[in-house]
Amino acid sequence: MLDRHTLANGMVLLGEPMKGVGSVAFDFMLPAGAAMLPEGCCGAANVLSDWIFRGAANRDNRRLGDALDGLGLHRAASVESRHVKIGAVLEAGNIGRALELYADVVLEPSLDDRQFVMARQLAADGVAALDDNPRQKVLLNLREQFYPEPLGRSTVGKNRDLKALSPDRLRRIAAESLDPANTIFSIAGKYDFESICRLLEKRFGPAPARRPRAVQIGTRPDRYRHIQTSAAQVHIGLMAETVRPADKDYYNAAVAVSILSGGMSSRLFTEVREKRGLCYAVAARYHGLRDAAGILCYAGTTPEKAQETFEVITDQFRRLPEGITEEELHRAKVGLKSSLILHSESSGSRASTAGSDYHLRGRVRGLDEIKAAVEGTTAESILSCLRAHPLKDFTIVTIGSRELKI
């Protein structure tokens, strides 16, 4: 049974109890994601998510770190399109003290100039590290190319924006973005929901209600972008539009992706790698935001094989609506349900999913509902979805020494 409560100012609290566990996990989804920030501030969310933990309330950087470490919690932070997630997994008995510290971080961060320099440098190091991880780099650029501005902005950042970012500007951003009224809090594991609600009402309830910041959605960039390098590999990313997470056909799209790329028997692995030996890595997955969604694919290959690799992949996308075998359907469903079971055993995953579900769908799905929806798909329902939403008009990004002919 899922728990839900809304504070007087509008902050949403979500909970999913898990029997037989001694841990608890929580997330604060702050409305400070990459798409929510002003133009020219790409990467500011990454700096902010680190800076707020470098001292809060009456604790400096060292004392706050010691207090958090003393609770034995495992911290996590991530930047998404619309939110910055900060949270932790810990022993359930320490949840009250942990939430008090996180309330200090959100409501009373020190935001010291000297700590800003170090937080910004760490964010810049993350951007530089992309040169050593071309797969991540091509997928970040692919999302930036596929989604309309500003939804696809890099969640890692841009060097030019980070260099121009000042402590004063980020303080102004923090004053607007660290907004409890438009924050989603989620918790999973072993907890007392009434106690959690009382604590969060006491700390966050006095914050005034605010209207959510509107995001002006623009146009999509060009269909193809090539990033020239002298590397011995070509990294290909492509993305085709599909249904959004809240759409009734979402599960049909999810099973379709699993048929394309759900394991060693999937179509992409079989046709691109096994039969033709075109690449050393190929995979596709669903990627969805509240306002748009797509099926994205990555392949790593050599310059000589890049064009054929691209053509075989897009051919497999286009041929999917022609027919699905019962064996393919069965394997895809088993794979999705297995992933769901593994995911459901982690309190951290459950807490994260609850918050994302609420943001994307306006409600939190139960595990039984998801299993039933996956099982309820048929070959005909999937084919109907693919015909209504054909996987074509690809957005493409490549990194390497050879450009593709589109």
C-alpha positions, -999 to 999 in steps of 0.1 A, spaced: 0 0 0 14 34 -10 14 64 13 8 99 2 4 133 20 6 169 8 19 196 31 0 229 35 23 246 11 19 220 -16 50 198 -11 41 162 -20 52 133 3 52 98 -11 60 65 7 62 28 -2 67 5 29 87 -26 23 83 -56 46 113 -74 60 139 -47 55 159 -28 80 169 0 56 151 31 44 158 53 13 146 88 5 148 114 -23 141 151 -24 133 161 -60 141 198 -61 128 219 -91 164 228 -101 171 205 -131 190 215 -162 159 227 -181 147 248 -152 177 271 -150 183 304 -169 199 304 -203 237 302 -201 238 283 -168 243 247 -182 260 228 -154 248 252 -126 226 224 -112 256 201 -108 275 229 -89 245 236 -67 239 199 -58 274 198 -44 276 233 -30 246 229 -7 263 200 11 294 221 19 280 236 50 245 242 63 228 259 93 254 260 121 277 234 105 307 241 82 317 218 55 336 194 78 310 193 105 282 186 81 301 159 64 309 143 98 273 145 109 261 128 77 288 101 78 281 95 114 246 83 104 261 57 81 241 69 51 250 64 15 244 97 -3 233 101 -38 227 131 -60 218 134 -97 207 161 -121 177 155 -144 159 176 -169 135 192 -144 148 182 -110 179 177 -89 176 146 -68 194 145 -34 188 115 -12 204 86 8 200 50 19 206 42 55 196 22 86 160 29 94 166 40 130 186 71 118 159 84 94 147 113 117 182 127 122 190 123 85 160 142 74 168 170 99 202 174 83 188 173 47 163 200 58 192 222 68 209 215 35 178 226 15 166 255 37 198 269 52 228 261 30 259 282 38 268 288 1 303 300 10 324 315 -18 355 293 -11 334 262 -13 318 274 -45 352 273 -63 357 236 -53 321 227 -63 325 243 -97 358 226 -103 342 192 -96 315 200 -121 341 211 -147 360 178 -141 328 159 -149 325 177 -182 362 170 -190 357 133 -181 332 130 -210 362 129 -234 371 95 -218 336 82 -220 324 88 -256 293 66 -251 280 89 -224 290 119 -245 272 108 -276 240 100 -256 241 134 -238 244 152 -271 217 130 -286 192 140 -260 202 176 -264 196 172 -302 163 152 -299 143 171 -272 131 206 -278 150 233 -260 155 235 -230 143 199 -222 174 182 -236 200 204 -220 231 185 -208 227 172 -173 265 173 -170 271 209 -181 290 230 -206 325 244 -199 317 279 -212 287 282 -188 306 269 -158 335 293 -164 310 322 -165 291 311 -134 296 332 -103 288 326 -66 263 355 -66 245 342 -97 242 307 -83 229 321 -50 201 338 -69 194 306 -87 194 287 -54 169 312 -38 144 303 -66 152 266 -71 155 253 -36 117 256 -34 100 232 -9 65 240 -21 74 225 -55 95 197 -42 86 160 -43 97 139 -14 97 101 -17 107 74 8 107 36 7 117 8 31 111 7 69 96 40 82 67 55 102 49 77 77 30 97 102 62 106 120 78 115 87 49 138 78 51 156 112 88 162 109 87 175 73 56 196 81 76 212 109 107 219 88 93 226 53 56 235 60 64 272 69 79 277 34 54 297 13 34 281 -15 47 291 -49 34 287 -84 56 262 -103 81 278 -127 69 276 -163 93 262 -189 90 277 -224 95 248 -247 111 257 -280 120 239 -312 142 209 -319 176 214 -333 187 198 -366 183 161 -372 220 152 -375 251 164 -356 286 150 -361 314 157 -336 347 152 -354 376 134 -336 406 114 -347 395 83 -326 397 48 -340 360 42 -332 328 58 -344 301 62 -317 266 64 -331 235 76 -312 201 77 -327 166 84 -314 131 81 -327 100 96 -311 75 74 -293 47 77 -267 52 95 -234 53 77 -200 17 87 -192 4 74 -225 -19 44 -226 5 27 -251 35 31 -228 38 -6 -220 34 -16 -256 64 7 -264 84 -7 -235 79 -43 -247 87 -33 -282 121 -19 -270 127 -51 -252 122 -70 -284 146 -47 -302 172 -48 -274 163 -70 -245 193 -94 -245 215 -116 -266 184 -129 -285 171 -95 -293 169 -82 -329 196 -56 -327 221 -79 -310 214 -107 -335 213 -87 -367 239 -61 -361 265 -79 -340 261 -116 -343 251 -121 -380 272 -93 -395 299 -85 -369 294 -48 -374 300 -34 -339 313 -43 -305 283 -28 -287 247 -21 -296 217 -14 -273 184 5 -273 162 17 -245 132 39 -238 139 74 -226 110 96 -215 103 130 -201 69 144 -191 67 164 -223 83 141 -249 98 106 -252 119 85 -276 136 52 -281 173 58 -282 200 35 -295 238 34 -292 264 15 -313 301 16 -312 320 5 -343 349 13 -367 349 40 -393 347 14 -421 316 -2 -407 298 29 -394 276 35 -424 264 -1 -426 259 -3 -389 236 27 -390 216 14 -420 211 -21 -404 200 -5 -371 175 19 -387 162 -10 -408 155 -30 -377 136 -1 -362 115 3 -394 108 -34 -397 95 -39 -362 58 -31 -371 59 -58 -398 54 -86 -372 64 -100 -338 66 -137 -329 52 -152 -298 87 -163 -288 100 -128 -290 70 -115 -270 75 -141 -243 112 -133 -239 106 -96 -238 79 -99 -211 101 -123 -190 130 -99 -192 110 -68 -182 93 -86 -153 127 -100 -141 142 -64 -141 111 -52 -122 116 -79 -95 153 -71 -91 144 -34 -90 117 -39 -64 142 -54 -39 161 -21 -35 146 6 -12 167 31 -31 152 22 -64 117 21 -50 121 56 -35 135 70 -67 108 54 -89 80 67 -67 91 103 -71 97 100 -108 64 82 -113 45 111 -96 63 137 -117 58 118 -150 24 103 -145 8 123 -116 6 91 -95 27 62 -83 22 28 -98 23 -3 -77 44 -33 -87 13 -55 -93 -1 -29 -117 32 -28 -137 34 -66 -139 -2 -68 -150 2 -41 -176 33 -58 -191 16 -92 -191 -15 -76 -208 4 -66 -239 -1 -87 -270 16 -89 -304 -14 -70 -319 -14 -43 -293 23 -37 -298 20 -36 -336 -9 -13 -333 11 11 -312 41 9 -336 19 16 -366 3 46 -348 37 59 -337 62 47 -363 99 47 -354 112 70 -381 125 105 -386 156 97 -366 177 122 -347 213 112 -350 246 121 -333 280 106 -342 314 111 -327 344 99 -347 365 104 -378 338 96 -403 305 113 -409 274 93 -419 254 97 -451 219 103 -439 
